[in-house]
């Protein structure tokens, strides 16, 4: 068997085709885009929810179950004595043919068994609170065949965290209604809920089941339900216990005949005074309206076409054509798609994040916007202002907020001292992309100080928070942690029952972060430029002085001779120094200090990145630190608790690899930058599917490093800041197509072997068709710019002059 045994890209259809139901881990896709979302695996496992995966989850899913991936949208087929699944599992019957096609906002499953072909297409229609499942069955035999079809969903429309703990209540609350071919789930609806779920089909049913144990039979799993085995539903009504929804349909298919059924899983919210149609009878009118919208194959196809056109319109805002089709595939399709999913969900709901705790991250969501602002800037503006409202009056912020309430998560709290400055990045990037300076005047209160404040005031207080929280060396205090949540320098935990990230002992007025120092210089300079651009000259001068002071502090205290230190701990001792036995060099401070321009003029930036190449880079990516920590150190915290090579203990944390790539591009080292990009990008890693394990079409958070037992094995896919940072890096620094306040800047850094490339870029109301030419075989050089044949000074396309559709030619030349 080849390494690419599990699947391949179908670029024409913008799909990833999975050819085995037994992938190394469940390979998933996301459905939905407007508040109703679904996670669906390559065997139709997973769940869906409305806005909040903890409080509005429709389906039950079992993480860490054996076998894996239990709970989902199941369709059992039975012909004669053969039983199989339309999506490959949970029934273990081997199929004659299996195929899962994950596309943009939909997944399609094709199966063949016993001369019956099934094609199941799952999607969430735009703007709707429903999943639609179109199931087409075809008789490939030369004679008529009878097929029994059983659908199955298991409900979980209550607190998903409580579902795994409070059995004495949850096993006594299940309630349903059955009305014709529609099953309504109304558990707890009689009390505080104003929402219910339903599952219907556009075909007469022979029977149904709503009680799980009645459908499965005693001590049976999803793989062999008793109702399917005996070929007859029990018409069970759930009273307490575990409610499910199952339709039983018998079909007679003539030779060569096809028949299409449409199932709709929906969510309904109602005003409290409209909840009931009669005592004990829920108001079904909104559900029936949803059902009629998708009650035919033709209506489904029209909605699928609309969904595909939506995605094409989004992706077409940035398209690139280079000599490397893997690079094109990544940027044109899968990276942008992952950016949208990650922006929608932050880190809240994946097959590695259960969706019951984290909510939307302040740091995470601000960073996610940089991969998405070119697609739907209005959504980015809304997200930034939501984040602004969770900020506290001293400039700090809640680390996370809950999507239903948009209130800060007090259980996690704040004091992650890198959080505030991320909002400067998101806001500046948004304004450069959209030209919308009005966001600065939007009125937003603070979480602990309601009132009429401008968003700009929030940015100012974010900047001031760093200035007001400096340590003994004039460097930023780390607080509970900086970007690396596992570097817990004020925790000192020796209790296995404590949370590293929320435990703090004593004042945090000594431990300092060089990563935040570099971040402050980088985005502090952006804040200064924004102040100057908006006429705040006095504030700009003061802020520039603070930035200059930080550069001086880094120069005086943060340079270790060959690279930048990582931190000073709570005892004032160096972290990330040649003086240390382990953890001598870290990636974060090298990336951020170089991106901030520190050391570009005197050679230290080059020296630091050379040290990264020598000490941190391996074939699978750039490791977080070296050497790995071999034992637990309470003065370092969680980072030293992981086995060597995994996660923060010398794993390849893909999120920060782009910071080094940007640094290399600033030095003009395009071949090295591109090589680093290729090492972690899924489109380049198809020959490593078995080793990599996670989905080969999206980025993962972590790849095991050189010290691990399995170097190159990935974990924690989909919801990672890697997606936004890789797109931002590849589009704005490798391709060099970078938004600025006055227009679009062209400043590429590419492999010297490339003769050039072409790109199409929507920018505000303009459409630029860009051709970059590299006649001298350079990685980076002086850009000669032409717009519609007219030579333009510099490398900026001024938007005020060129606001329509224009052809751009940028030629790289050696410096004069």
GILINUR-V693226 format. One record per backbone hydrogen bond with DSSP energy under -1.0 kcal/mol. CO is the residue of the C=O (numbers start at 1). NH is the residue of the N-H. E is the energy in kcal/mol with one decimal. If there is no record, write none. Layout:
BEGIN
co=CO nh=NH e=E
co=CO nh=NH e=E
END
This chain:
BEGIN
co=6 nh=19 e=-2.5
co=8 nh=17 e=-3.0
co=10 nh=15 e=-2.3
co=15 nh=10 e=-3.0
co=16 nh=102 e=-2.3
co=17 nh=8 e=-2.1
co=18 nh=100 e=-2.4
co=29 nh=40 e=-2.6
co=31 nh=38 e=-2.4
co=35 nh=51 e=-3.4
co=37 nh=49 e=-2.6
co=38 nh=31 e=-2.8
co=40 nh=29 e=-2.4
co=41 nh=44 e=-1.9
co=44 nh=73 e=-2.7
co=45 nh=41 e=-2.2
co=47 nh=39 e=-3.2
co=48 nh=58 e=-2.5
co=49 nh=37 e=-2.4
co=50 nh=52 e=-3.0
co=52 nh=56 e=-2.4
co=54 nh=160 e=-3.3
co=56 nh=50 e=-2.2
co=58 nh=156 e=-2.4
co=70 nh=62 e=-2.2
co=71 nh=46 e=-2.5
co=74 nh=152 e=-1.8
co=75 nh=86 e=-2.2
co=76 nh=150 e=-2.4
co=77 nh=84 e=-2.4
co=78 nh=148 e=-2.8
co=79 nh=82 e=-2.2
co=82 nh=79 e=-2.2
co=84 nh=77 e=-3.0
co=85 nh=88 e=-1.1
co=97 nh=112 e=-1.9
co=99 nh=110 e=-3.1
co=100 nh=18 e=-3.5
co=101 nh=108 e=-2.2
co=102 nh=16 e=-2.3
co=103 nh=105 e=-1.3
co=106 nh=103 e=-2.8
co=107 nh=122 e=-3.1
co=108 nh=101 e=-3.5
co=109 nh=120 e=-2.9
co=110 nh=99 e=-1.5
co=111 nh=118 e=-2.9
co=112 nh=96 e=-2.4
co=112 nh=97 e=-1.2
co=113 nh=116 e=-2.1
co=115 nh=140 e=-3.1
co=116 nh=113 e=-2.2
co=117 nh=138 e=-2.7
co=118 nh=111 e=-2.3
co=119 nh=136 e=-2.5
co=120 nh=109 e=-3.1
co=121 nh=134 e=-2.7
co=122 nh=107 e=-2.1
co=123 nh=132 e=-3.3
co=125 nh=128 e=-2.0
co=129 nh=267 e=-2.3
co=131 nh=265 e=-2.8
co=132 nh=123 e=-2.0
co=133 nh=263 e=-2.8
co=134 nh=121 e=-2.6
co=135 nh=261 e=-2.9
co=136 nh=119 e=-2.1
co=137 nh=259 e=-2.5
co=138 nh=117 e=-2.7
co=139 nh=256 e=-1.4
co=145 nh=253 e=-3.1
co=147 nh=251 e=-2.9
co=148 nh=78 e=-2.2
co=149 nh=249 e=-2.7
co=150 nh=76 e=-3.1
co=152 nh=74 e=-2.3
co=153 nh=245 e=-2.4
co=154 nh=60 e=-2.3
co=156 nh=158 e=-2.1
co=159 nh=163 e=-1.6
co=161 nh=164 e=-1.1
co=162 nh=165 e=-1.9
co=162 nh=166 e=-2.8
co=165 nh=167 e=-1.3
co=166 nh=170 e=-2.5
co=167 nh=171 e=-2.3
co=169 nh=172 e=-2.1
co=171 nh=241 e=-2.2
co=174 nh=240 e=-3.0
co=175 nh=186 e=-1.9
co=177 nh=184 e=-3.5
co=179 nh=182 e=-1.3
co=181 nh=201 e=-1.1
co=182 nh=179 e=-2.7
co=183 nh=199 e=-2.3
co=184 nh=177 e=-2.0
co=185 nh=197 e=-1.8
co=186 nh=189 e=-2.1
co=188 nh=191 e=-1.2
co=188 nh=193 e=-1.2
co=194 nh=270 e=-2.6
co=196 nh=268 e=-2.6
co=197 nh=185 e=-3.2
co=198 nh=266 e=-2.4
co=199 nh=183 e=-2.6
co=200 nh=264 e=-2.6
co=207 nh=248 e=-2.4
co=208 nh=235 e=-2.2
co=209 nh=246 e=-1.9
co=210 nh=244 e=-2.3
co=211 nh=215 e=-1.9
co=212 nh=216 e=-3.0
co=213 nh=217 e=-2.3
co=215 nh=227 e=-2.4
co=216 nh=226 e=-1.3
co=217 nh=220 e=-1.4
co=221 nh=224 e=-1.3
co=225 nh=229 e=-2.2
co=226 nh=230 e=-2.5
co=227 nh=232 e=-1.8
co=242 nh=212 e=-2.5
co=243 nh=155 e=-1.7
co=245 nh=153 e=-1.5
co=246 nh=209 e=-1.7
co=247 nh=151 e=-2.0
co=248 nh=206 e=-3.2
co=248 nh=207 e=-1.4
co=249 nh=149 e=-3.2
co=251 nh=147 e=-2.8
co=253 nh=145 e=-3.0
co=254 nh=257 e=-2.4
co=257 nh=139 e=-2.6
co=259 nh=137 e=-2.9
co=261 nh=135 e=-3.0
co=262 nh=202 e=-1.7
co=263 nh=133 e=-2.9
co=264 nh=200 e=-2.3
co=265 nh=131 e=-2.8
co=266 nh=198 e=-1.9
co=268 nh=196 e=-1.9
co=271 nh=274 e=-2.5
co=272 nh=275 e=-1.0
co=275 nh=283 e=-2.5
co=278 nh=281 e=-2.9
co=281 nh=277 e=-2.8
co=281 nh=278 e=-1.4
co=284 nh=288 e=-2.5
co=285 nh=289 e=-2.1
co=286 nh=290 e=-2.0
co=287 nh=291 e=-2.4
co=288 nh=292 e=-2.0
co=291 nh=294 e=-1.1
co=296 nh=300 e=-2.0
co=297 nh=301 e=-2.4
co=298 nh=302 e=-2.1
co=299 nh=303 e=-1.9
co=300 nh=304 e=-2.5
co=301 nh=305 e=-2.6
co=302 nh=306 e=-1.9
co=303 nh=307 e=-2.3
co=304 nh=308 e=-2.5
co=305 nh=309 e=-2.3
co=306 nh=310 e=-2.0
co=307 nh=311 e=-2.0
co=308 nh=312 e=-2.4
co=309 nh=313 e=-2.4
co=310 nh=314 e=-1.6
co=311 nh=315 e=-2.9
co=312 nh=316 e=-2.3
co=314 nh=317 e=-1.4
co=315 nh=318 e=-1.9
co=317 nh=762 e=-2.6
co=319 nh=760 e=-3.1
co=321 nh=758 e=-2.6
co=324 nh=328 e=-1.7
co=325 nh=329 e=-2.7
co=326 nh=330 e=-2.1
co=327 nh=331 e=-2.3
co=328 nh=332 e=-3.1
co=329 nh=333 e=-1.6
co=329 nh=334 e=-1.2
co=330 nh=335 e=-3.0
co=333 nh=337 e=-2.1
co=334 nh=338 e=-2.6
co=335 nh=339 e=-2.1
co=336 nh=340 e=-1.8
co=337 nh=341 e=-2.0
co=338 nh=342 e=-2.9
co=339 nh=343 e=-2.6
co=340 nh=344 e=-2.3
co=341 nh=345 e=-1.9
co=342 nh=346 e=-2.3
co=345 nh=348 e=-2.7
co=353 nh=350 e=-2.8
co=360 nh=401 e=-2.4
co=361 nh=365 e=-2.6
co=362 nh=366 e=-1.8
co=363 nh=367 e=-1.8
co=364 nh=368 e=-2.5
co=365 nh=369 e=-1.3
co=367 nh=370 e=-1.5
co=368 nh=371 e=-1.5
co=369 nh=372 e=-1.5
co=369 nh=373 e=-1.9
co=372 nh=375 e=-2.0
co=372 nh=376 e=-1.4
co=376 nh=380 e=-1.3
co=377 nh=381 e=-2.5
co=378 nh=382 e=-2.0
co=379 nh=383 e=-2.3
co=380 nh=384 e=-2.7
co=381 nh=385 e=-2.0
co=382 nh=386 e=-2.0
co=383 nh=387 e=-2.5
co=384 nh=388 e=-2.4
co=385 nh=389 e=-1.6
co=387 nh=390 e=-1.4
co=388 nh=391 e=-1.3
co=390 nh=398 e=-1.7
co=391 nh=447 e=-3.1
co=392 nh=395 e=-2.3
co=396 nh=392 e=-2.8
co=399 nh=362 e=-2.9
co=400 nh=409 e=-3.2
co=401 nh=360 e=-3.5
co=402 nh=406 e=-3.1
co=407 nh=402 e=-2.3
co=408 nh=410 e=-1.1
co=409 nh=413 e=-2.7
co=413 nh=399 e=-3.1
co=415 nh=480 e=-3.4
co=416 nh=419 e=-2.0
co=419 nh=422 e=-1.4
co=420 nh=423 e=-1.4
co=421 nh=425 e=-1.4
co=422 nh=426 e=-2.3
co=423 nh=427 e=-2.1
co=424 nh=428 e=-2.6
co=425 nh=429 e=-2.7
co=426 nh=430 e=-2.1
co=427 nh=431 e=-2.5
co=428 nh=432 e=-2.6
co=429 nh=433 e=-2.1
co=430 nh=434 e=-2.9
co=431 nh=435 e=-3.1
co=435 nh=437 e=-1.2
co=437 nh=440 e=-1.8
co=438 nh=441 e=-1.4
co=440 nh=456 e=-2.4
co=442 nh=455 e=-1.5
co=449 nh=446 e=-1.8
co=451 nh=453 e=-1.0
co=453 nh=444 e=-3.3
co=454 nh=458 e=-1.1
co=455 nh=459 e=-1.8
co=456 nh=460 e=-2.6
co=457 nh=461 e=-2.2
co=458 nh=462 e=-1.9
co=459 nh=463 e=-2.3
co=460 nh=464 e=-2.5
co=461 nh=465 e=-1.9
co=462 nh=466 e=-1.1
co=463 nh=467 e=-1.6
co=464 nh=468 e=-2.6
co=466 nh=469 e=-1.6
co=469 nh=477 e=-2.8
co=471 nh=474 e=-2.1
co=475 nh=471 e=-3.2
co=476 nh=513 e=-2.7
co=478 nh=417 e=-1.3
co=483 nh=485 e=-1.3
co=484 nh=487 e=-2.0
co=486 nh=488 e=-1.2
co=486 nh=639 e=-3.0
co=487 nh=489 e=-1.1
co=490 nh=505 e=-2.7
co=495 nh=498 e=-1.9
co=499 nh=503 e=-1.0
co=511 nh=478 e=-2.1
co=512 nh=568 e=-2.0
co=513 nh=517 e=-1.2
co=514 nh=518 e=-2.3
co=515 nh=519 e=-2.4
co=516 nh=520 e=-3.0
co=517 nh=521 e=-2.0
co=518 nh=522 e=-2.6
co=519 nh=523 e=-2.9
co=520 nh=524 e=-1.8
co=521 nh=525 e=-2.0
co=522 nh=526 e=-1.1
co=523 nh=527 e=-2.2
co=524 nh=528 e=-2.4
co=525 nh=529 e=-2.4
co=526 nh=530 e=-2.3
co=527 nh=531 e=-2.5
co=528 nh=532 e=-2.4
co=529 nh=533 e=-2.4
co=530 nh=534 e=-1.6
co=531 nh=536 e=-3.1
co=532 nh=535 e=-1.3
co=535 nh=537 e=-1.3
co=536 nh=540 e=-2.3
co=537 nh=541 e=-2.2
co=538 nh=542 e=-2.0
co=539 nh=543 e=-2.9
co=540 nh=544 e=-2.6
co=541 nh=545 e=-1.6
co=542 nh=546 e=-1.6
co=543 nh=547 e=-2.2
co=544 nh=548 e=-2.8
co=545 nh=549 e=-2.3
co=546 nh=550 e=-1.8
co=547 nh=551 e=-2.3
co=548 nh=552 e=-2.1
co=549 nh=553 e=-2.1
co=550 nh=554 e=-2.6
co=551 nh=555 e=-2.7
co=552 nh=556 e=-2.4
co=553 nh=557 e=-2.9
co=554 nh=558 e=-2.1
co=558 nh=565 e=-3.0
co=563 nh=560 e=-3.1
co=566 nh=514 e=-2.2
co=567 nh=575 e=-2.6
co=568 nh=512 e=-1.7
co=569 nh=572 e=-2.4
co=573 nh=569 e=-2.8
co=575 nh=566 e=-2.6
co=575 nh=567 e=-1.7
co=577 nh=580 e=-1.8
co=585 nh=626 e=-1.6
co=587 nh=591 e=-2.4
co=588 nh=592 e=-2.7
co=589 nh=593 e=-2.1
co=590 nh=594 e=-1.7
co=591 nh=595 e=-2.5
co=592 nh=596 e=-1.9
co=593 nh=598 e=-2.0
co=594 nh=597 e=-1.9
co=597 nh=600 e=-1.5
co=599 nh=605 e=-2.2
co=603 nh=607 e=-2.0
co=604 nh=608 e=-2.9
co=605 nh=609 e=-2.2
co=606 nh=610 e=-2.2
co=607 nh=611 e=-1.9
co=608 nh=612 e=-1.7
co=609 nh=613 e=-2.2
co=610 nh=614 e=-2.2
co=611 nh=615 e=-2.7
co=612 nh=616 e=-2.4
co=612 nh=617 e=-1.9
co=616 nh=623 e=-2.8
co=618 nh=621 e=-1.5
co=621 nh=618 e=-2.6
co=624 nh=587 e=-2.4
co=626 nh=584 e=-1.1
co=626 nh=585 e=-1.9
co=627 nh=583 e=-2.1
co=633 nh=636 e=-2.1
co=633 nh=637 e=-2.1
co=636 nh=488 e=-1.8
co=637 nh=640 e=-1.7
co=638 nh=641 e=-2.2
co=643 nh=646 e=-1.8
co=645 nh=705 e=-2.9
co=646 nh=649 e=-1.9
co=647 nh=651 e=-1.6
co=648 nh=650 e=-1.6
co=649 nh=645 e=-2.7
co=651 nh=624 e=-2.6
co=651 nh=653 e=-1.1
co=652 nh=654 e=-1.2
co=652 nh=703 e=-2.2
co=653 nh=656 e=-1.6
co=657 nh=661 e=-1.8
co=658 nh=662 e=-2.8
co=659 nh=663 e=-1.9
co=660 nh=664 e=-2.8
co=661 nh=665 e=-2.2
co=662 nh=666 e=-2.2
co=663 nh=667 e=-1.4
co=664 nh=669 e=-2.5
co=668 nh=670 e=-1.5
co=669 nh=673 e=-2.3
co=670 nh=674 e=-2.5
co=671 nh=675 e=-2.0
co=672 nh=676 e=-2.3
co=673 nh=677 e=-2.0
co=674 nh=678 e=-2.4
co=675 nh=679 e=-1.5
co=681 nh=684 e=-1.9
co=682 nh=685 e=-2.0
co=685 nh=688 e=-2.0
co=688 nh=692 e=-3.6
co=689 nh=693 e=-2.1
co=692 nh=694 e=-1.9
co=692 nh=714 e=-2.2
co=699 nh=718 e=-2.0
co=701 nh=654 e=-1.6
co=702 nh=715 e=-2.5
co=703 nh=652 e=-3.1
co=704 nh=712 e=-2.3
co=705 nh=708 e=-1.6
co=710 nh=713 e=-1.8
co=713 nh=704 e=-3.1
co=715 nh=702 e=-1.9
co=716 nh=701 e=-3.2
co=717 nh=719 e=-1.6
co=718 nh=720 e=-1.8
co=720 nh=723 e=-1.6
co=721 nh=725 e=-2.3
co=722 nh=726 e=-2.7
co=723 nh=727 e=-2.1
co=724 nh=728 e=-2.8
co=725 nh=729 e=-2.5
co=726 nh=730 e=-2.9
co=727 nh=731 e=-2.9
co=728 nh=732 e=-2.2
co=729 nh=733 e=-2.0
co=729 nh=734 e=-2.0
co=730 nh=735 e=-3.1
co=731 nh=737 e=-2.8
co=734 nh=749 e=-2.3
co=736 nh=747 e=-3.0
co=738 nh=745 e=-3.5
co=742 nh=799 e=-2.4
co=743 nh=740 e=-2.4
co=744 nh=797 e=-3.3
co=745 nh=738 e=-2.9
co=751 nh=754 e=-1.8
co=755 nh=774 e=-2.5
co=757 nh=772 e=-3.1
co=758 nh=321 e=-3.3
co=759 nh=770 e=-3.2
co=760 nh=319 e=-2.3
co=761 nh=768 e=-2.7
co=763 nh=766 e=-2.7
co=766 nh=763 e=-2.5
co=767 nh=806 e=-2.3
co=768 nh=761 e=-2.5
co=769 nh=808 e=-3.3
co=770 nh=759 e=-2.6
co=771 nh=810 e=-3.0
co=772 nh=757 e=-1.7
co=773 nh=812 e=-2.8
co=774 nh=777 e=-1.4
co=779 nh=750 e=-2.1
co=782 nh=813 e=-2.7
co=784 nh=811 e=-2.6
co=785 nh=792 e=-3.0
co=786 nh=809 e=-2.4
co=787 nh=790 e=-2.0
co=790 nh=787 e=-2.7
co=795 nh=746 e=-2.8
co=797 nh=744 e=-1.5
co=798 nh=802 e=-2.2
co=804 nh=767 e=-2.1
co=806 nh=769 e=-2.8
co=807 nh=788 e=-3.3
co=808 nh=771 e=-2.3
co=809 nh=786 e=-2.3
co=810 nh=773 e=-3.1
co=811 nh=784 e=-2.7
co=813 nh=782 e=-2.4
END
